[in-house]
Structures are given as C-alpha cells and as structure tokens.
Amino acid sequence: MPSISRDEVAHLAKLARLAVTEDELDLFAGQLDVILQSVASVGDIATADIPPTSHAVPLTNVFREDVVRPSLGQQQALSGAPEAEDGRFRVPRILGEEA
Amino acid sequence: MTNDLIHATAAELAAKIHSGEVSSVEVTQAHLDRIAETDGKVHAFLHVDTEGALAQARRVDEAVKAGEQVSPLAGVPLALKDVMTTEGVPTTVGSKILEGWIPPYDATVTRKLKEAGVVILGKTNMDEFAMGSSTENSAYGPTHNPWDLDRIPGGSGGGSSAALAALQAPLAIGTDTGGSIRQPGSVTGTVGVKPTYGGVSRYGLVAFSSSLDQAGPCARTVLDAALLHEVIAGYDHMDSTSINAPVPPVVAAAREGLSGDLSGLRIGVVTQFTGEGYQQGVLRSFEAAVSQLKELGAEIADVSCPSFDYALPAYYLIAPSECSSNLARFDAMRYGLRVGDDGTRSTEEVMSLTREAGFGPEVKRRIMIGTYALSSGYYDAYYGSAQKVRTLITQDFAKAFEKFDVLISPTTPTTAFKIGERANDPMAMYKADLCTIPANLAGTPAMSVPSGLSDEDGMPVGLQIMAPALQDHRMYRVAAAYEAARGAFGGPSL
C-alpha cells in the first residue's frame, strides 16, 4: 500500500475542515501512515465474491404514521447557538468575497 | 451506615428504599459524599448534579411513603456517561467543542432512567467522542483507575467504570462501539454489558459510529446489570435502527444463573484470542474461569473464528469512516464552540478553525483516516474491504453459534496499563479492543464479568461472554453462575 505524504494529510485536513498546524502535519503524516499500513490487511481476505455488510441489522426504510409529535420549540433549538438573531442562527458570510 | 450504603448492590439498595428501611435521599447523599471524598483522586465525574439527584431522590421517597408501586430500581443512584444528552445538564462528550453546551432534550436512555425513578448523580468522564481505550483522550483530563491511581481505567467509558469501582455509584451507563463498556469493566473489576445492537435506543447518544454504537448497563454485579438493562432497553421510534422485539428476559436469566447450574450448556473458547501479546496473568485467570465453568456443568471446547484476526483493522476503517461523516455536524453554526468569527472570515474558515481548536488529536486522526478511507480511489481497498470482513465475521459467529450456546475469551489482552504508556502509539492503544470488536461488527451481545485479579500485578481481569443476537439472556445466565462460583475478589482501597 502507498505511504501517505505530508501533502496528502494537508489535503485530507482541508476536506475535513481541520485547520491543522505545521507541527500536526508532521505528527499526523507519520501516524496515519502507520495506521493505514496496518489496517490495509483487510484486503488480504476481502475477495470479490464476498458481499459487503454495512450494517449488522439488515434494514430497509422504516415508516411511521404521519402524526404530529411534540418537538423542540424555536427558543430551545436556538438555546445552544453560538450566535442567534431574530429567532435564527447567525452565521459568518458564506460567499467567497463581499460584493 | 454510609459505608454499608456505598458497598451495597443496587438490588439491595432498591429493596431497602422500597421497604422504607432507608430513604433514597440518604442513599443518594451517601454516594454524593463518597464522590466529594474520592473524586479528587479518581476524576470519574465531569459534572455532579447534586440538586437534580436529591430532587429525584425526594420524589421517590414521597412515592414510597404514599404506598405507590415504584419501578425496580427507583431511588437507586447511577453515574451517566457524558455521551448521553441530559436536558438542562451539561453534556460535553469529553470534548472542548461541546464545553458549556446544555442540551435542550433528554436522550431516550436518560428519559427511561428518569421515568424509572433512577437517581442520576452526574455525568462521567470519557475519551473524547468515545474514541479511545484509556479515557486519556478526554479534553478534561484522565480518569484514574481506583485499583491503582497511576493506571488507566479503560475507555472510552473509564469514568463510568471507575465510579463503580470507587463505590461512587452502584450503577452506571456506558456506550460500546468497539469495547468501550467491556474493556473498562474488565480493567476495573466491574461488570459491563454491550446489548444486541438495536436493543437500546441511540436517540440522544452523541454519535461516533452509528452502525456500531450501543448503550448498555454497567454495575458491580451481574444481577444489577440485568436490572438496569431492563430499564433502558426496548423499541424506540426515535431510533430507526431500534429493534422492534421484546426485551430479552435478562433479569430472570441472571436469577436462574445464580442457582449455579450450567449443565449441558455448550461454551466455545475462541482460539484467536490468546498467545502473543496476551499477559500471562490474564491467560491464567481465563484458564481458571474455564475450569470453574466446567465444574458448573458446562461443556467446553475450542472454536476457531479465523476472520476475527481481521476485526481490528476492519474496525479501524469502519469506525473512522462513520465518524468522519457523523462529526461533520460540529460545524460551529448551531451549537457548541465557534472560533475565529471576527467578521472577516468565511463560514468555511470559521468551521476549520473551530474544529481545529475544539477536537483533540485522536478525533482529528480518526476523522482524517475516515476521510481517506472513503475518498475515491481508496474506497474499495479500504472501506469496501472492511465491509466484506464484516460479513466474514458475522459468518464466523453464525457458524460458531451452531455448535455453541455462548463463546468466551479474555475481555482485553492485558490488565490496566500505566497512564501515558500508550498515549503516543495509536496502534498499541487500539490493541486493547482486540477481543471486543467482533461483537460490535456483528451486532451481537457481549459482556465482561470480572474473573478476579491477575496474579502478577494484582489488577482486575475480565472474562468476555458472547451470545447470538437477541439472546442477551444467555450470557447473563452464564455470567451470574460464574460470578457466584468465583466469589468475592476484594476491592480497591482509596
């Protein structure tokens, strides 16, 4: 299996929305490499004829009656928000540059 | 009196409270005092809810006084792992990203405990997001094993198991994704049960790996664990993976087991879980347990489950993959920490800075491993292969259960290791879950019951008992019979 480079770790961190530090990149590159090489052994026995199992309990969609049940009110839903305004979650800008 | 109350089992306490011999307030206060006295050393609790606990105790006392029929564990105190949401009481999951968060709702397990009159003393320490085997990954500092304060109490539910061993509570709740109930039970000399997947609702259990996460009971005796199991188990429409089937009769099975007869019961010893990497004292304790089970009448033979050798690598692909997806919800927008929002940064930048500041190293490692395993080009080799191994493990269990009623092994290869010993070596840490992971991957029930102390270091050892799905009662029967035959093995001095 290919070893994982520092650049690849930086890419993974970006995908995972983790603003990792330079020191962490060094640490994680080494550790992820050891872990991935170790877990790659699953390929030794996972032959093409074996069906995958995603879940221990075979499930299909679970349906229920469409009835109104008590749920969180607006105040409760916003109670843990880092910032709220006018009964809504207040978030930083989502567009790249301000118009 | 106080001493008697903290040493008593939950079943004994319930009988005394319900007969009016002692009040729940007295019992609760005795445990709160014990926590105040010992938790500076142990650090089992992240939050103690003195007021809430005493209020619940008073309600039970009033009901008993009024002659009302109360539920079997009403008035008995319990330590709740900080992974379960509690309305109005902080829930951190051992992470800085949820520091100060007060959930607006109760987990189903929390609700069932409250409705049953169980007194929740507080929230227990854990590895951050339940990722770990030592509780060293808690953002709030490690928990210490009451048997030896320099050693780990297991993980991720080290706080719950340490609280039991330290006599801070007679009951606790844990969650088990790869062994987080059983391995802490093993290294603290307490009982820990992972029920059949879907047996206990996951609603309000802060998700780590949803196809594996399962809440379960922790106690100092098998009967106490069974009593708690029946309180928290059962179908819940709030969890789409909840099993809509009757709760296995675990209390009846535990009582039956106490009679001490296992005649005709077929027990398989998993041959994969021995040899290199296993501590001699652990293996000797296991052999002694096998002899005792034989004396109780069980028929014991070896059974080979070859795919179990691949359970650990499969788990460390599946669990991180699911976690990388589950933990995406910690986006600094709706609850929890928000870092770096100075008016100039974008949402994406704030998310990245928040997650960097809020997650610890093990959580970051697993998120990145999962992100890698699920990325195109690697998906088939890693996540896809791990899912196939999962199929093989399920098949090995099925074959073994054709010949045997239950399977046994040591719960974990070693006794509690020293705090710091494996902190910088993730693979060494992961090996603590070697024997416990197959049951999570197959969704089958498994438990750890103490098999006494290792003769080389005097630390507790656990016997793991595994049963087929929805046959949880089988392992309770075996565990109760074994427990009675084993007898007392002392306790830590604090």
HADDOCK unambig.tbl for C-alpha pairs under 7 A between the chains (distance, minus, plus):
assign (segid A and resid 12 and name CA) (segid B and resid 368 and name CA) 5.90 0.50 0.50
assign (segid A and resid 12 and name CA) (segid B and resid 371 and name CA) 6.57 0.50 0.50
assign (segid A and resid 12 and name CA) (segid B and resid 372 and name CA) 6.76 0.50 0.50
assign (segid A and resid 13 and name CA) (segid B and resid 368 and name CA) 6.50 0.50 0.50
assign (segid A and resid 16 and name CA) (segid B and resid 368 and name CA) 6.80 0.50 0.50
assign (segid A and resid 16 and name CA) (segid B and resid 371 and name CA) 6.90 0.50 0.50
assign (segid A and resid 17 and name CA) (segid B and resid 351 and name CA) 6.43 0.50 0.50
assign (segid A and resid 17 and name CA) (segid B and resid 352 and name CA) 4.40 0.50 0.50
assign (segid A and resid 18 and name CA) (segid B and resid 352 and name CA) 4.58 0.50 0.50
assign (segid A and resid 18 and name CA) (segid B and resid 353 and name CA) 6.74 0.50 0.50
assign (segid A and resid 18 and name CA) (segid B and resid 355 and name CA) 5.69 0.50 0.50
assign (segid A and resid 18 and name CA) (segid B and resid 356 and name CA) 5.02 0.50 0.50
assign (segid A and resid 19 and name CA) (segid B and resid 352 and name CA) 4.96 0.50 0.50
assign (segid A and resid 19 and name CA) (segid B and resid 353 and name CA) 5.43 0.50 0.50
assign (segid A and resid 19 and name CA) (segid B and resid 356 and name CA) 5.28 0.50 0.50
assign (segid A and resid 20 and name CA) (segid B and resid 356 and name CA) 6.08 0.50 0.50
assign (segid A and resid 28 and name CA) (segid B and resid 365 and name CA) 6.91 0.50 0.50
assign (segid A and resid 32 and name CA) (segid B and resid 369 and name CA) 6.88 0.50 0.50
assign (segid A and resid 35 and name CA) (segid B and resid 427 and name CA) 6.63 0.50 0.50
assign (segid A and resid 38 and name CA) (segid B and resid 313 and name CA) 6.88 0.50 0.50
assign (segid A and resid 39 and name CA) (segid B and resid 313 and name CA) 4.15 0.50 0.50
assign (segid A and resid 39 and name CA) (segid B and resid 314 and name CA) 6.79 0.50 0.50
assign (segid A and resid 39 and name CA) (segid B and resid 316 and name CA) 6.82 0.50 0.50
assign (segid A and resid 40 and name CA) (segid B and resid 382 and name CA) 6.61 0.50 0.50
assign (segid A and resid 41 and name CA) (segid B and resid 313 and name CA) 6.91 0.50 0.50
assign (segid A and resid 42 and name CA) (segid B and resid 310 and name CA) 6.20 0.50 0.50
assign (segid A and resid 42 and name CA) (segid B and resid 313 and name CA) 6.33 0.50 0.50
assign (segid A and resid 42 and name CA) (segid B and resid 314 and name CA) 6.17 0.50 0.50
assign (segid A and resid 42 and name CA) (segid B and resid 385 and name CA) 5.85 0.50 0.50
assign (segid A and resid 42 and name CA) (segid B and resid 386 and name CA) 5.86 0.50 0.50
assign (segid A and resid 42 and name CA) (segid B and resid 389 and name CA) 6.71 0.50 0.50
assign (segid A and resid 43 and name CA) (segid B and resid 381 and name CA) 6.38 0.50 0.50
assign (segid A and resid 43 and name CA) (segid B and resid 385 and name CA) 5.72 0.50 0.50
assign (segid A and resid 46 and name CA) (segid B and resid 385 and name CA) 5.23 0.50 0.50
assign (segid A and resid 46 and name CA) (segid B and resid 388 and name CA) 5.60 0.50 0.50
assign (segid A and resid 46 and name CA) (segid B and resid 389 and name CA) 6.09 0.50 0.50
assign (segid A and resid 50 and name CA) (segid B and resid 388 and name CA) 5.88 0.50 0.50
assign (segid A and resid 51 and name CA) (segid B and resid 388 and name CA) 5.99 0.50 0.50
assign (segid A and resid 51 and name CA) (segid B and resid 391 and name CA) 6.91 0.50 0.50
assign (segid A and resid 52 and name CA) (segid B and resid 384 and name CA) 6.87 0.50 0.50
assign (segid A and resid 52 and name CA) (segid B and resid 387 and name CA) 4.72 0.50 0.50
assign (segid A and resid 52 and name CA) (segid B and resid 388 and name CA) 4.27 0.50 0.50
assign (segid A and resid 52 and name CA) (segid B and resid 391 and name CA) 6.09 0.50 0.50
assign (segid A and resid 53 and name CA) (segid B and resid 387 and name CA) 5.03 0.50 0.50
assign (segid A and resid 53 and name CA) (segid B and resid 388 and name CA) 6.17 0.50 0.50
assign (segid A and resid 53 and name CA) (segid B and resid 390 and name CA) 5.88 0.50 0.50
assign (segid A and resid 53 and name CA) (segid B and resid 391 and name CA) 5.35 0.50 0.50
assign (segid A and resid 54 and name CA) (segid B and resid 387 and name CA) 6.04 0.50 0.50
assign (segid A and resid 55 and name CA) (segid B and resid 211 and name CA) 5.65 0.50 0.50
assign (segid A and resid 56 and name CA) (segid B and resid 441 and name CA) 6.74 0.50 0.50
assign (segid A and resid 56 and name CA) (segid B and resid 442 and name CA) 5.36 0.50 0.50
assign (segid A and resid 56 and name CA) (segid B and resid 443 and name CA) 5.05 0.50 0.50
assign (segid A and resid 62 and name CA) (segid B and resid 240 and name CA) 6.31 0.50 0.50
assign (segid A and resid 76 and name CA) (segid B and resid 104 and name CA) 5.79 0.50 0.50
assign (segid A and resid 80 and name CA) (segid B and resid 101 and name CA) 6.25 0.50 0.50
assign (segid A and resid 80 and name CA) (segid B and resid 102 and name CA) 6.86 0.50 0.50
assign (segid A and resid 80 and name CA) (segid B and resid 334 and name CA) 6.76 0.50 0.50
assign (segid A and resid 80 and name CA) (segid B and resid 335 and name CA) 4.57 0.50 0.50
assign (segid A and resid 80 and name CA) (segid B and resid 336 and name CA) 6.55 0.50 0.50
assign (segid A and resid 81 and name CA) (segid B and resid 333 and name CA) 6.77 0.50 0.50
assign (segid A and resid 81 and name CA) (segid B and resid 334 and name CA) 4.68 0.50 0.50
assign (segid A and resid 81 and name CA) (segid B and resid 335 and name CA) 4.39 0.50 0.50
assign (segid A and resid 81 and name CA) (segid B and resid 336 and name CA) 6.96 0.50 0.50
assign (segid A and resid 82 and name CA) (segid B and resid 333 and name CA) 6.69 0.50 0.50
assign (segid A and resid 82 and name CA) (segid B and resid 334 and name CA) 6.68 0.50 0.50
assign (segid A and resid 82 and name CA) (segid B and resid 335 and name CA) 5.93 0.50 0.50
assign (segid A and resid 82 and name CA) (segid B and resid 336 and name CA) 6.59 0.50 0.50
assign (segid A and resid 82 and name CA) (segid B and resid 337 and name CA) 6.79 0.50 0.50
assign (segid A and resid 82 and name CA) (segid B and resid 338 and name CA) 6.21 0.50 0.50
assign (segid A and resid 89 and name CA) (segid B and resid 334 and name CA) 6.49 0.50 0.50
assign (segid A and resid 91 and name CA) (segid B and resid 333 and name CA) 6.12 0.50 0.50
assign (segid A and resid 91 and name CA) (segid B and resid 347 and name CA) 6.89 0.50 0.50
assign (segid A and resid 92 and name CA) (segid B and resid 341 and name CA) 6.73 0.50 0.50
assign (segid A and resid 92 and name CA) (segid B and resid 343 and name CA) 6.96 0.50 0.50
assign (segid A and resid 92 and name CA) (segid B and resid 345 and name CA) 6.98 0.50 0.50
assign (segid A and resid 92 and name CA) (segid B and resid 346 and name CA) 5.72 0.50 0.50
assign (segid A and resid 92 and name CA) (segid B and resid 347 and name CA) 4.90 0.50 0.50
assign (segid A and resid 93 and name CA) (segid B and resid 346 and name CA) 5.13 0.50 0.50
assign (segid A and resid 93 and name CA) (segid B and resid 347 and name CA) 5.72 0.50 0.50
assign (segid A and resid 94 and name CA) (segid B and resid 346 and name CA) 5.74 0.50 0.50
assign (segid A and resid 94 and name CA) (segid B and resid 347 and name CA) 5.33 0.50 0.50
